[in-house]
């Protein structure tokens, strides 16, 4: 499937680039590659690793500073 970029008259939001990054991750099959290299969740209620990593990449790419600070704090206290 080919996707094309083009000019538009629509108003773009600050996070408009996240859609492009999300499409890039989908085209690179990021979730499938992560699922292939990381173990599956231990319970039926857990997320597959690819879903978690792709969501995390979008959060970090979007610039959610609060998550980064909290995530770093959690890593330092473990």
C-alpha positions as a Markdown table, in Angstrom:
| # | Residue | x | y | z |
|---|---|---|---|---|
| 1 | Unk | 0.0 | 0.0 | 0.0 |
| 2 | Unk | 1.4 | 3.4 | -1.0 |
| 3 | Unk | 0.7 | 6.5 | 0.9 |
| 4 | Unk | 1.3 | 10.0 | -0.5 |
| 5 | Unk | 2.0 | 13.3 | 1.2 |
| 6 | Unk | 0.6 | 16.5 | -0.2 |
| 7 | Unk | -0.4 | 20.0 | 0.6 |
| 8 | Unk | -3.6 | 20.6 | 2.4 |
| 9 | Unk | -5.7 | 23.6 | 3.5 |
| 10 | Unk | -6.7 | 21.8 | 6.8 |
| 11 | Unk | -5.5 | 23.2 | 10.1 |
| 12 | Unk | -2.8 | 21.0 | 11.7 |
| 13 | Unk | -2.4 | 20.5 | 15.4 |
| 14 | Unk | 0.9 | 20.5 | 17.3 |
| 15 | Unk | 0.9 | 16.7 | 17.3 |
| 16 | Unk | 0.1 | 16.3 | 13.6 |
| 17 | Unk | 3.6 | 14.8 | 13.0 |
| 18 | Unk | 2.7 | 11.9 | 15.3 |
| 19 | Unk | 0.4 | 10.5 | 12.6 |
| 20 | Unk | 3.4 | 10.5 | 10.2 |
| 21 | Unk | 5.6 | 8.8 | 12.8 |
| 22 | Unk | 2.9 | 6.3 | 13.6 |
| 23 | Unk | 2.6 | 5.5 | 9.9 |
| 24 | Unk | 6.3 | 5.1 | 9.6 |
| 25 | Unk | 6.3 | 2.7 | 12.5 |
| 26 | Unk | 3.6 | 0.7 | 10.9 |
| 27 | Unk | 5.4 | 0.6 | 7.5 |
| 28 | Unk | 8.6 | -0.6 | 9.2 |
| 29 | Unk | 6.5 | -3.3 | 11.0 |
| 30 | Unk | 8.0 | -2.1 | 14.3 |
| 31 | Unk | 5.4 | -4.0 | 16.4 |
| 32 | Unk | 5.9 | -7.3 | 14.5 |
| 33 | Unk | 9.7 | -7.1 | 14.9 |
| 34 | Unk | 9.5 | -6.3 | 18.6 |
| 35 | Unk | 7.0 | -9.2 | 19.1 |
| 36 | Unk | 9.5 | -11.5 | 17.3 |
| 37 | Unk | 12.4 | -10.6 | 19.5 |
| 38 | Unk | 10.8 | -10.1 | 23.0 |
| 39 | Unk | 8.9 | -12.7 | 25.0 |
| 40 | Unk | 5.1 | -12.7 | 25.1 |
| 41 | Unk | 3.3 | -11.5 | 28.2 |
| 42 | Unk | 3.0 | -14.0 | 31.1 |
| 43 | Unk | -0.7 | -13.6 | 31.4 |
| 44 | Unk | -3.7 | -13.4 | 29.0 |
| 45 | Unk | -4.3 | -9.8 | 30.2 |
| 46 | Unk | -0.9 | -8.4 | 29.3 |
| 47 | Unk | -0.1 | -6.4 | 26.3 |
| 48 | Unk | 2.1 | -7.9 | 23.5 |
| 49 | Unk | 5.5 | -6.3 | 23.6 |
| 50 | Unk | 5.0 | -4.6 | 20.1 |
| 51 | Unk | 1.9 | -2.8 | 21.3 |
| 52 | Unk | 3.7 | -1.5 | 24.4 |
| 53 | Unk | 6.9 | -0.4 | 22.5 |
| 54 | Unk | 5.0 | 1.3 | 19.7 |
| 55 | Unk | 2.8 | 3.2 | 22.2 |
| 56 | Unk | 5.9 | 4.2 | 24.2 |
| 57 | Unk | 7.7 | 5.4 | 21.1 |
| 58 | Unk | 4.7 | 7.6 | 20.2 |
| 59 | Unk | 4.6 | 9.0 | 23.7 |
| 60 | Unk | 8.3 | 9.8 | 23.7 |
| 61 | Unk | 8.3 | 11.2 | 20.2 |
| 62 | Unk | 5.3 | 13.4 | 21.1 |
| 63 | Unk | 7.4 | 15.0 | 23.9 |
| 64 | Unk | 5.5 | 13.9 | 27.0 |
| 65 | Unk | 8.1 | 15.2 | 29.5 |
| 66 | Unk | 6.1 | 14.1 | 32.5 |
| 67 | Unk | 6.3 | 10.5 | 31.5 |
| 68 | Unk | 10.0 | 10.7 | 30.8 |
| 69 | Unk | 10.7 | 12.2 | 34.3 |
| 70 | Unk | 8.5 | 9.6 | 36.0 |
| 71 | Unk | 10.0 | 6.8 | 33.9 |
| 72 | Unk | 13.5 | 7.8 | 34.8 |
| 73 | Unk | 12.6 | 8.1 | 38.5 |
| 74 | Unk | 11.1 | 4.6 | 38.4 |
| 75 | Unk | 14.2 | 3.2 | 36.8 |
| 76 | Unk | 16.5 | 4.9 | 39.3 |
| 77 | Unk | 14.5 | 3.5 | 42.3 |
| 78 | Unk | 14.4 | -0.1 | 41.0 |
